[in-house]
Amino acid sequence: MRSNPTEMDGPSGVLLVDKAQDMTSHDVVAIARRALNTKKIGHCGTLDPMATGLLMLVIGRATKIQDLLMSEDKQYVGTLTLGATTSTQDRQGETLETKPVGDYSKEQIHAAFDGFMGNFEQIPPMVSAIKKDGVPLYKLARKGIEIVREPRKVHITSYEVSRIELPEVDFTVNCSKGFYVRTYAHDIGAVLGCGAHLSALRRTRSGKFTLERAVTVADLKTAPREDLYKALISLAEISLMRGA
C-alpha cells in the first residue's frame, strides 16, 4: 500500500512558495515550519529580501536531496537601473557613485549583455551569504570590513532584454547555481561605463520547477494544513520530473 506524504514520520516533499518582497528566505521557512507543524525543513537557494518568486522548501525526507535541487540552473526576471552603483549592488544599498546615463542604443545594451554569455568568472558581492572563516560576508560588510573574494565560475545559457526605457532595462536570464544577478547588473553597468544596480528581481524557475504550482506566503499563513500537504510535490514525482 502506498503511503501518503504525511504518514509515519510527518510530511515529506517539496513545497514551492512564491516569496513576497521585504522578507528573508529564513522568514518563509519559519512560517512554513509552523504551518506544516514540522521541524525538518530547509530551503534551496536564498532569495534576497528585495527579490520575489520561487523559493523551494524541502520538507522531511526531501531534505536529503536539498543539495541536488540547489545545483540546478535558475531563471530570473529583473530590472537594472543605469547611472548609479550601490554598496549592495541592488536598490537596498547606499549609493556609492552616480554618473550620467548616455543615450545608449539597443545594440549597445545588447552588446554589454552579450559579453556575459557562456562560461565566465564572477566576483561575489561582499553582501552575500558566502562564509569567510565561518562568518558570512554580509556580517563583515555591516562592520565595514571588505575582504578579497575569489572569482567563481558561473554560466549563462541565455538572456533576453524585454524593455529599454533608460535608465531602466528589463531582462530575463537563465543561469547556473551560485550566480549573483545583482553582480550581473553591476558588471553590465561597468561595461557601459555609467554604472548600474539591480532594482527588481523575481526568480521564475529552478531546474524544472516553476511558479505554476507555488503557494503564496499569504496561503502559507492562512490555508488549512491539509491543503498545504496536498500542495507538496512528492519524492516520487520529483524523481520522475528529473528523469531519475
Backbone torsions as a table, in degrees:
resi	resn	phi	psi	omega
1	MET	NA	132.6	-177.4
2	ARG	-81.4	125.1	-180.0
3	SER	-83.6	150.3	177.6
4	ASN	-85.5	165.6	-171.9
5	PRO	-66.8	-6.0	-177.6
6	THR	-108.2	0.0	-178.7
7	GLU	-82.1	168.0	173.9
8	MET	61.1	-90.8	-171.0
9	ASP	-102.6	30.0	178.9
10	GLY	87.6	-179.1	-176.5
11	PRO	-67.9	145.9	174.8
12	SER	-140.1	141.9	178.1
13	GLY	144.2	-170.6	179.5
14	VAL	-113.9	130.2	175.8
15	LEU	-111.3	122.4	178.4
16	LEU	-90.3	126.9	-178.4
17	VAL	-121.8	138.0	173.4
18	ASP	-91.5	97.3	-174.6
19	LYS	-66.2	136.2	176.7
20	ALA	-83.2	166.8	179.8
21	GLN	-74.1	159.2	174.2
22	ASP	60.5	35.0	171.3
23	MET	-142.9	151.6	179.9
24	THR	-86.9	164.5	175.5
25	SER	-62.8	-34.7	177.9
26	HIS	-63.3	-37.3	177.2
27	ASP	-58.5	-43.3	-178.6
28	VAL	-65.0	-41.8	178.1
29	VAL	-60.1	-42.6	-179.4
30	ALA	-63.6	-41.3	178.5
31	ILE	-64.6	-43.8	-179.0
32	ALA	-67.2	-35.3	179.3
33	ARG	-59.9	-43.8	178.4
34	ARG	-70.1	-43.5	-175.9
35	ALA	-63.3	-38.1	-177.0
36	LEU	-96.2	-6.6	-179.1
37	ASN	55.5	54.5	179.9
38	THR	-140.0	149.2	177.6
39	LYS	-99.8	-25.3	-175.0
40	LYS	-88.0	90.3	-174.3
41	ILE	-153.4	144.6	176.8
42	GLY	-153.2	177.5	178.3
43	HIS	-125.5	159.1	-177.6
44	CYS	-110.4	94.7	175.5
45	GLY	91.3	107.2	-178.4
46	THR	-64.3	139.7	169.6
47	LEU	-111.5	131.7	177.2
48	ASP	-60.3	154.6	178.0
49	PRO	-52.5	-36.6	-179.4
50	MET	-65.9	-29.7	-172.8
51	ALA	-82.1	153.3	174.5
52	THR	-120.9	176.1	171.9
53	GLY	107.8	-157.1	-165.5
54	LEU	-67.4	115.8	172.3
55	LEU	-122.0	120.9	-178.2
56	MET	-94.1	122.9	177.2
57	LEU	-103.6	129.8	177.0
58	VAL	-102.7	130.2	-172.5
59	ILE	-126.6	138.1	177.4
60	GLY	61.8	-128.9	-177.3
61	ARG	-64.1	-20.3	179.4
62	ALA	-66.9	-16.9	177.9
63	THR	-63.0	-21.3	179.9
64	LYS	-70.7	-20.2	-179.9
65	ILE	-108.4	16.7	-179.2
66	GLN	-55.4	-50.3	-178.2
67	ASP	-62.9	-36.9	179.3
68	LEU	-63.1	-45.9	-179.0
69	LEU	-69.4	-34.2	-179.7
70	MET	-70.4	-21.5	-174.9
71	SER	-79.2	-5.7	-173.9
72	GLU	-85.2	159.0	-179.8
73	ASP	-64.2	155.4	-178.7
74	LYS	-125.2	159.8	171.6
75	GLN	-125.0	135.0	178.7
76	TYR	-128.7	146.5	170.7
77	VAL	-114.8	128.6	-175.5
78	GLY	-145.4	173.2	174.0
79	THR	-130.7	130.3	171.8
80	LEU	-110.4	146.5	178.3
81	THR	-114.8	119.6	-179.0
82	LEU	-78.5	156.4	172.2
83	GLY	100.2	-6.8	179.8
84	ALA	-149.4	131.8	172.1
85	THR	-103.0	149.5	-178.7
86	THR	-128.6	165.7	-177.4
87	SER	-65.9	-23.6	-179.3
88	THR	-110.2	-1.0	-176.6
89	GLN	70.4	8.2	174.1
90	ASP	-135.6	-179.1	-172.5
91	ARG	-72.4	-8.6	-179.4
92	GLN	-86.6	-7.4	-179.2
93	GLY	-90.5	176.0	176.1
94	GLU	-81.5	141.1	178.3
95	THR	-69.3	124.9	-179.5
96	LEU	-95.4	-37.5	-176.4
97	GLU	-156.8	141.8	173.5
98	THR	-121.9	144.7	178.6
99	LYS	-139.9	151.2	176.9
100	PRO	-64.2	143.7	179.8
101	VAL	-94.0	121.3	180.0
102	GLY	-68.6	168.6	178.7
103	ASP	-85.1	67.6	-173.6
104	TYR	-68.1	139.8	176.9
105	SER	-83.1	165.9	176.1
106	LYS	-58.1	-38.3	-178.9
107	GLU	-65.3	-39.5	179.1
108	GLN	-66.9	-39.9	178.0
109	ILE	-63.7	-47.4	-179.7
110	HIS	-63.2	-37.1	179.7
111	ALA	-62.9	-38.0	178.3
112	ALA	-65.3	-42.5	177.3
113	PHE	-66.8	-37.8	-178.7
114	ASP	-60.8	-26.5	-179.5
115	GLY	-68.9	-10.7	-179.3
116	PHE	-120.3	54.6	177.4
117	MET	-114.5	152.1	178.6
118	GLY	72.5	-145.0	-178.6
119	ASN	-89.7	135.2	173.5
120	PHE	-159.8	176.4	-179.5
121	GLU	-107.5	143.5	-178.4
122	GLN	-128.5	134.4	176.4
123	ILE	-90.5	116.5	-178.1
124	PRO	-59.7	147.3	178.4
125	PRO	-71.3	157.2	176.4
126	MET	-63.3	-36.5	179.3
127	VAL	-84.6	81.1	179.2
128	SER	-149.3	169.5	-176.6
129	ALA	-88.0	0.2	177.1
130	ILE	-60.8	141.2	-175.8
131	LYS	-104.1	142.2	172.6
132	LYS	-119.2	114.8	-176.3
133	ASP	53.1	40.3	176.2
134	GLY	83.4	-2.2	-178.8
135	VAL	-109.6	125.2	178.3
136	PRO	-59.0	140.2	-178.5
137	LEU	-57.9	-34.8	-177.5
138	TYR	-63.4	-27.8	178.0
139	LYS	-72.6	-36.3	175.6
140	LEU	-67.6	-40.5	-179.2
141	ALA	-60.7	-38.1	179.2
142	ARG	-61.9	-28.0	179.4
143	LYS	-89.6	4.6	179.8
144	GLY	80.5	13.6	-179.8
145	ILE	-93.6	129.5	176.0
146	GLU	-121.1	132.3	178.5
147	ILE	-119.8	160.8	177.7
148	VAL	-72.6	127.0	178.3
149	ARG	-103.4	138.4	177.6
150	GLU	-73.7	135.0	175.5
151	PRO	-60.6	145.5	179.0
152	ARG	-118.1	141.8	177.9
153	LYS	-75.4	127.9	177.3
154	VAL	-133.4	174.0	-175.8
155	HIS	-145.8	136.5	171.3
156	ILE	-116.3	123.4	179.5
157	THR	-82.0	-43.0	-179.3
158	SER	-161.5	160.4	174.6
159	TYR	-145.3	162.9	174.4
160	GLU	-144.8	132.7	173.2
161	VAL	-97.7	118.6	-173.5
162	SER	-103.7	-18.8	179.8
163	ARG	-153.9	133.0	173.2
164	ILE	-125.3	105.1	173.4
165	GLU	-132.9	84.0	-172.5
166	LEU	-50.3	134.3	12.9
167	PRO	-88.0	8.2	-176.3
168	GLU	-97.4	144.1	175.2
169	VAL	-135.4	122.6	175.7
170	ASP	-93.7	139.7	-177.6
171	PHE	-149.1	160.9	170.3
172	THR	-123.5	136.7	179.5
173	VAL	-134.6	135.7	174.1
174	ASN	-106.5	119.1	-168.6
175	CYS	-141.4	171.0	-179.8
176	SER	-80.3	170.7	174.4
177	LYS	-64.2	155.9	177.7
178	GLY	75.9	9.4	-178.1
179	PHE	-87.5	132.3	178.0
180	TYR	-101.7	111.1	-177.0
181	VAL	-69.1	-32.6	179.7
182	ARG	-69.5	-31.7	174.8
183	THR	-69.0	-36.7	175.4
184	TYR	-57.6	-48.5	178.8
185	ALA	-62.5	-44.9	179.4
186	HIS	-59.2	-45.6	-176.7
187	ASP	-69.4	-35.5	176.2
188	ILE	-64.6	-39.9	176.3
189	GLY	-61.9	-37.5	179.0
190	ALA	-66.0	-40.9	178.6
191	VAL	-62.6	-41.3	-179.9
192	LEU	-73.7	-20.5	175.2
193	GLY	93.3	-0.7	-177.8
194	CYS	-114.2	-3.4	-177.0
195	GLY	78.0	160.6	178.5
196	ALA	-164.1	162.0	172.3
197	HIS	-142.6	160.4	179.5
198	LEU	-81.7	124.6	-176.9
199	SER	-110.0	-12.3	174.8
200	ALA	-156.8	146.5	179.5
201	LEU	-152.9	137.5	177.3
202	ARG	-141.8	125.4	175.8
203	ARG	-87.2	125.9	-174.8
204	THR	-111.6	-13.8	-179.6
205	ARG	-155.9	146.6	170.6
206	SER	-141.1	112.9	-173.0
207	GLY	61.1	-123.0	178.7
208	LYS	-100.8	6.4	-179.3
209	PHE	-92.0	133.9	179.2
210	THR	-126.5	-179.1	-179.8
211	LEU	-75.3	-7.8	-175.3
212	GLU	-54.7	-37.5	-177.0
213	ARG	-107.6	13.9	-176.6
214	ALA	-79.4	146.6	172.8
215	VAL	-98.4	151.6	178.6
216	THR	-82.7	164.9	176.7
217	VAL	-64.2	-34.8	177.0
218	ALA	-61.3	-41.7	176.8
219	ASP	-61.8	-42.3	-178.5
220	LEU	-59.8	-35.4	-178.2
221	LYS	-80.3	-29.8	-170.1
222	THR	-118.9	-20.6	-175.1
223	ALA	-68.7	147.6	175.4
224	PRO	-58.5	143.9	-177.6
225	ARG	-55.7	-38.5	-180.0
226	GLU	-60.6	-36.9	179.0
227	ASP	-66.1	-37.5	178.2
228	LEU	-69.0	-38.1	176.0
229	TYR	-60.2	-40.3	-179.9
230	LYS	-67.1	-25.7	-179.4
231	ALA	-79.0	-12.8	-180.0
232	LEU	-65.1	137.6	174.0
233	ILE	-92.7	121.1	-173.4
234	SER	-72.0	160.7	177.6
235	LEU	-62.0	-34.7	178.7
236	ALA	-64.0	-43.4	179.6
237	GLU	-67.1	-39.2	178.9
238	ILE	-61.8	-40.8	178.5
239	SER	-60.9	-42.2	178.0
240	LEU	-66.9	-42.4	-179.6
241	MET	-60.8	-38.4	-176.6
242	ARG	-87.7	-1.1	178.0
243	GLY	70.6	26.9	-177.9
244	ALA	-80.7	NA	NA
